[in-house]
Amino acid sequence: MKCKILHPLTVSLVLAGLLAALAGCSPEPRTVTLREPGVYKGAKDPLLAMQQQDQVLVDRFRLVQTDR
């Protein structure tokens, strides 16, 4: 009976797969933050002020571009 020797590339690929699988398992605790839908609880959004500025720009555009 002939004994088969595994190819070194196959062994290294299997070891790399095992290491990658074990890297995802960590003892650190994971926390889940529950959010309420439609409610923003973060810091004040600076882009909300741009909506007012956008309306001012639209109004200015309509004042000038009446011939089109």
Backbone as CSV, one residue per row, in Angstrom:
resi,resn,N_x,N_y,N_z,CA_x,CA_y,CA_z,C_x,C_y,C_z
1,MET,0.838,-1.171,0.000,0.000,0.000,0.000,0.888,1.241,0.000
2,LYS,0.564,2.145,-0.916,1.375,3.338,-1.062,0.808,4.460,-0.202
3,CYS,1.651,5.128,0.556,1.237,6.224,1.421,1.284,7.524,0.619
4,LYS,0.175,8.253,0.638,0.113,9.519,-0.092,0.595,10.643,0.809
5,ILE,1.433,11.471,0.260,1.913,12.646,0.989,1.135,13.850,0.474
6,LEU,0.589,14.633,1.405,-0.179,15.812,1.020,0.742,16.883,0.448
7,HIS,0.248,17.524,-0.508,0.992,18.600,-1.159,1.133,19.765,-0.173
8,PRO,2.294,20.388,-0.059,2.488,21.495,0.889,1.531,22.660,0.665
9,LEU,1.149,22.922,-0.577,0.213,23.996,-0.855,-1.158,23.675,-0.271
10,THR,-1.586,22.427,-0.372,-2.868,22.010,0.190,-2.860,22.169,1.699
11,VAL,-1.782,21.757,2.324,-1.675,21.871,3.784,-1.715,23.332,4.207
12,SER,-0.996,24.191,3.487,-0.971,25.604,3.858,-2.326,26.262,3.635
13,LEU,-3.045,25.848,2.588,-4.389,26.397,2.377,-5.361,25.963,3.464
14,VAL,-5.268,24.730,3.883,-6.129,24.240,4.956,-5.815,24.968,6.259
15,LEU,-4.546,25.153,6.549,-4.157,25.875,7.764,-4.603,27.326,7.715
16,ALA,-4.481,27.952,6.565,-4.925,29.338,6.425,-6.432,29.438,6.633
17,GLY,-7.182,28.461,6.109,-8.630,28.450,6.318,-8.992,28.278,7.778
18,LEU,-8.288,27.404,8.464,-8.549,27.210,9.889,-8.226,28.472,10.691
19,LEU,-7.120,29.111,10.368,-6.770,30.345,11.073,-7.787,31.448,10.806
20,ALA,-8.274,31.534,9.591,-9.281,32.540,9.270,-10.589,32.259,10.019
21,ALA,-10.951,30.987,10.128,-12.174,30.634,10.845,-12.040,30.921,12.336
22,LEU,-10.871,30.650,12.883,-10.656,30.904,14.306,-10.509,32.386,14.609
23,ALA,-10.095,33.175,13.648,-9.947,34.611,13.873,-11.305,35.264,14.122
24,GLY,-12.373,34.703,13.575,-13.707,35.248,13.787,-14.271,34.931,15.152
25,CYS,-13.690,33.983,15.847,-14.155,33.600,17.179,-13.299,34.326,18.216
26,SER,-13.859,35.313,18.860,-13.096,36.021,19.874,-13.881,36.020,21.182
27,PRO,-13.197,36.056,22.308,-13.882,36.032,23.597,-14.470,37.385,23.992
28,GLU,-14.268,38.427,23.168,-14.794,39.741,23.515,-16.318,39.717,23.471
29,PRO,-16.961,40.339,24.464,-18.427,40.374,24.443,-18.930,41.323,23.354
30,ARG,-20.009,40.954,22.738,-20.620,41.783,21.703,-21.901,42.383,22.274
31,THR,-22.113,43.662,22.015,-23.333,44.311,22.479,-24.164,44.718,21.267
32,VAL,-25.451,44.704,21.457,-26.381,45.088,20.413,-27.102,46.345,20.879
33,THR,-27.084,47.375,20.046,-27.776,48.609,20.374,-29.100,48.626,19.640
34,LEU,-30.173,48.708,20.380,-31.496,48.747,19.769,-31.859,50.189,19.466
35,ARG,-32.379,50.419,18.293,-32.759,51.761,17.856,-34.251,51.820,17.618
36,GLU,-34.784,53.028,17.757,-36.195,53.244,17.435,-36.274,53.697,15.980
37,PRO,-37.150,53.098,15.208,-37.232,53.492,13.801,-37.745,54.924,13.654
38,GLY,-37.076,55.685,12.799,-37.500,57.051,12.523,-37.040,58.067,13.537
39,VAL,-36.275,57.668,14.543,-35.827,58.591,15.585,-34.311,58.667,15.523
40,TYR,-33.801,59.868,15.288,-32.354,60.082,15.242,-31.892,60.535,16.616
41,LYS,-31.018,59.766,17.241,-30.562,60.066,18.588,-29.101,60.490,18.633
42,GLY,-28.533,60.777,17.481,-27.134,61.174,17.422,-26.966,62.666,17.625
43,ALA,-25.783,63.138,17.293,-25.483,64.566,17.405,-26.285,65.344,16.364
44,LYS,-26.353,66.644,16.548,-27.084,67.506,15.620,-26.471,67.384,14.231
45,ASP,-27.306,67.168,13.241,-26.853,66.952,11.872,-26.634,68.300,11.187
46,PRO,-25.384,68.604,10.786,-25.140,69.898,10.150,-25.754,70.013,8.757
47,LEU,-26.103,68.907,8.146,-26.685,68.947,6.806,-28.146,69.370,6.816
48,LEU,-28.794,69.325,7.977,-30.190,69.755,8.041,-30.298,71.245,7.766
49,ALA,-29.305,72.013,8.179,-29.325,73.451,7.902,-29.213,73.712,6.412
50,MET,-28.616,72.801,5.678,-28.468,72.979,4.234,-29.807,72.887,3.518
51,GLN,-30.783,72.214,4.107,-32.096,72.142,3.473,-32.712,73.531,3.388
52,GLN,-32.530,74.326,4.436,-33.038,75.692,4.408,-32.275,76.502,3.365
53,GLN,-30.987,76.300,3.281,-30.188,77.005,2.298,-30.595,76.585,0.892
54,ASP,-30.900,75.311,0.713,-31.339,74.831,-0.600,-32.631,75.521,-1.020
55,GLN,-33.542,75.725,-0.081,-34.803,76.387,-0.404,-34.555,77.839,-0.815
56,VAL,-33.621,78.515,-0.149,-33.270,79.886,-0.510,-32.714,79.921,-1.932
57,LEU,-31.847,78.950,-2.265,-31.285,78.899,-3.606,-32.345,78.619,-4.663
58,VAL,-33.287,77.748,-4.358,-34.371,77.450,-5.297,-35.218,78.697,-5.521
59,ASP,-35.503,79.434,-4.455,-36.290,80.662,-4.599,-35.553,81.688,-5.449
60,ARG,-34.251,81.852,-5.240,-33.458,82.785,-6.038,-33.431,82.357,-7.502
61,PHE,-33.330,81.064,-7.752,-33.311,80.551,-9.119,-34.637,80.854,-9.816
62,ARG,-35.723,80.671,-9.107,-37.039,80.927,-9.704,-37.253,82.406,-10.006
63,LEU,-36.659,83.275,-9.207,-36.785,84.708,-9.468,-36.058,85.106,-10.754
64,VAL,-34.946,84.492,-11.042,-34.145,84.884,-12.184,-34.537,84.123,-13.448
65,GLN,-34.835,82.868,-13.324,-35.062,82.004,-14.470,-36.549,81.902,-14.826
66,THR,-37.214,83.011,-14.962,-38.649,82.972,-15.271,-38.906,82.878,-16.772
67,ASP,-37.895,83.166,-17.599,-38.110,83.142,-19.036,-37.990,81.751,-19.637
68,ARG,-37.687,80.771,-18.885,-37.492,79.430,-19.438,-38.558,78.482,-19.019
